Amino acid sequence: MPLRRVDSASTIAWNVCSTAYYKASGRPWKLAKIRDGVCYLGLVFKLDERSGDPLNACCAAQMFLDSGDGVVFKGAVGPWYSGKRGQFHLKKDGAKKVALMAIESYRKRHPKGKAPKELFIHGRIRLNDEEWEGFKEAVGKETKIVGVRIRRANDLKLFSRIIYPVPRGTAWVQSRTQGYLWTVGFIPRLQTYPGKEVPNPLFIEVTHGRAPISWVLQDVLALTKLNYNACIFADGEPVTLKFADRVGEILTAGPIGTDTPPLPFKFYI
């Protein structure tokens, strides 16, 4: 048996071809139904193990545009540990800087230089008040900003009476700001469930700002399909968090500094 996991030849061929096409400025696919002027910003934190300070972390951010393209930002490196296990939060100035980079990058990629109409910030933990104030100051009144918390939920399972598990895309809306979303499950188009256990949902919560929870759930489900980096029909996590997490490992492996310019996602796949 091989010492490491080896993909099938068809998967390797798909990944190589789609990556080469994307790096050559092509776009393998895009979302069919997306609101004009909306963009999504995923925030993750990676520990900076080379600094010698266990409180230091790098904020990795990834913005996805309504066109389906992505931009990667290297946020501020600093003592972002909040005192709670596994939780990191930016200071007001750090949050403002990340949001300003995102808005400026969006303007450069649109002919008329307009700011986005809607900016959804995705994270695995709640934004605190200091971060939220920084984001609001950066976007101004031109852009509607919404903070969304997304985490894997293990406290709820649904069982179907038929042989297959619940269909992918099943949602249970608890309130105007909270809901469960099954991003993995039985896929009618493929007539199968590509999993080995009862699927767990994502718990999605609008923590700051206002947006219909149905819109937020639909956006998250769509973003699980926007994967240029693997031969997978639909990931369990939205691309805003999954790829930002992967890119964070690359950013912390390079030289320390905040002078890294925003780069298209094709530089990191």
N, C-alpha and C positions, 0 to 999 in steps of 0.2 A: 504494500500500500504506500502511496506517496506520503511524504512527511507533511505536506501542506495541501490545502484544498486546491484542486485544479478544475477549472470550468470546462464545460463541454466545448467542442470545436465550434459549434454554431454560436454559442454565447460569445466566445472570443472573437469570432468573425464580425458579429454584430457590433460589439463594443469598439473594435478597431475602426470599422468603416464609419460608424456614426460619429466617433470622436474626430476622425480625420475630416469628415464633412463639416462638422461644427467649427473646428479650428480654422478651416478655410473660409470662414464667414458665412457658411450656409446655416440653415436652421432646419433640423430634421422634422420638427412639427411645432405647432403652437396650439393654445387653447382656442376652441371654436367660439365659446361664449364667454366674453370677458367685458366688463364695463370699461368704457373709454375714460382714460385719465386716472386709472387706479394703479397703485404699485404696492408691493409688499416688502417689508424689511424684517429679516430674521436676525435675532441677536442671540449669540452664545458666548460663553466665557471659557477660555482655556488657561490653565495654570502655566505660569512662566517659571519652569523648573530651573532655568539657568540663572535667575536673579539671586537665588539663595534666600529669598523671602517667600514663605508659604502663603502670604496674603496677596502677592502680586499675580495678576492675570491679564491676559490680552482679550480685548473685546473684538470678536469677529462678527462682522455684519455682512449680510448679503441681500441685495435688493433685486426683486424681479419686477419687470415692467409689464405693462399690458400687452406688449408685443411678444412676450414670452422669453425675452433675453434677460440675462442676469449680469449684475455688477457686484464685485467683491470689494469691501472696505476693510482696512485694518484700523480699528479704533484705538483709543488711548490705552497704553499699558500702565497699570498702576495698582495700588492696594485696594482692589474693589471688593474684597471679601467682607461680607456684611456681619459676620459673627454667628450666623445660622449655618448649620451644616449644608455645604453644597450650594449656598446662595451667594451670588455676587451682584452688586449694584453699582452703576456708574454715579459719579458726582454730577451735579447739574451742568457744569461746563463740558464734561465728557459726553453726556447725552446730547447736548446742544451741538457739539462738534460733529458727532456721527450723523445727526439729522441734517445738518447743513451740507455735509458731503453728499448725502443721498439726494437732497433737493437739487443741488448744483449739478450732480451727475445726470439727473432726470432732465433738467433744462437743456443740457448740452446734447442730449440724444433726441430732442424734439425740435423740428425746424423753426417753430415760432418761439422757442425758449420759454414755454409755459411751465409753471409749477404743476405738480400732480393735483388732481381734484381730491383724491382720497389717498391716504397713507395708512396702511395697516401694519402695526408693529407686532410681530410674533415672538414670543419667548416662552420658555418652560416655567418661569416663575413670574409672579406679579411684578409689574413696575411699581416702584415706590414713588412717593410724592415728589421727591427731588428730581428723579429721572423724568417724570412726567412734565414738570415745569420746564426742564431743559428742552425737551422735545417740542413743547408748545411754543416756546420762544423762537425756536428755529424755523418752524413752518409758517408762523404768522396766521393771518386770517384767510389767506388764499387757499389753504389746504385743510381739508377735514382730516383729523388724525384720530385713530382708534387703537387702543392697546388691547391685545388678545393674548391670553394665556392658554397654552396647549400642552397637555401632559397625557401620558399613557395611564389609563384607568384600569385597576385590577379589582375594583370593588363591585363590578356589575358584569354579569354575563347573561346572554340570551341564548335559549336553546330552541331549535326548530323541531316541529313534529315530523318533518320529512327527513330524508337521509342526509341532506346538506345543511350546513350552518346558515345563519342569517345572511341575507344578501349584502354585498358590499354597497355602501351608501345609505344603509339604514340609520336613521337618526331618532333620538328621543329628546325632544325639547322640554327642558325642565322649567324654564322661565324666560323672560325677555333677554336675559344676559348669559344663560348657561344651557348647555346641551351635551349629550353624548353622541358620538359619530363613529360608526363602524367603517373604517377605511380599508379593512380587509374582510373577506368573507366570500360567499359564493358569487361567482361572476356569471350572470346568465349568458352573456355573449360567448364566453369560453366554455360554458356548461361544466364548470369545475370550480373547486376551491383549492388554490395552490398553497395549502398550509397543512400542518400536522396536528393542530390542537384547536380548541374552541377559541375563536378570535376575541381579543380584547378591544374595547373601543378607545377612542380619544375623548378626554374630557376637555371641552372648549368653553372658555369664559371670556366675555367682554368685560375687562376690568376698568378701562378708562375710555372716555368718549362714548359716542352713541352710534350704533349700527344694528339693523335687524339681525337677530341671531340666525335666521334662515339664510341670509346673504353670507354671513361669516362661515357657516357650515358648508355651504356650496363652494365657497372660495377654497377652503381647506381641502375639501375632497378633490377639487380640480387640481390643486397644487401637488397632490400626491402622484399625479400622472405626468408631471412635467420633469421627466428624468432623462437628461441627455447622456448620462454617465454609466448606464447599466441596461442590460436587456431584461427589464422588468416591466410588466404591464402597468402595475400600480404599487407604489411603495406604501408602507403603513404610515409614514410620516410625510408632512408637506415638505416640499423642496426647500422652503425658506429656513427650516431648522436642520434638516438632515445634511444638506450640502454646506451650510454655514458651519456645522460641527466638523465636517471633514476638512473644510478649508482652514478652520482654526488650527488644526494640527500642522498644516503647511506654514501658516503665518508665524507660529511660535517656533518653528524649526529654523527660520531665517534670522537674519540680524535684528537685534532689538532696535526699535525706532518707530516713529509714527509718520515718517516721510514717504511711506509706500503709497503711491497714487492709486485711486480707484481703477481697477482693471476688469475687463469683461471676464465672465466666468470661464470662457474658453481657454484662458491662460492657466487654469487650475485643474482641468480634467485630463 
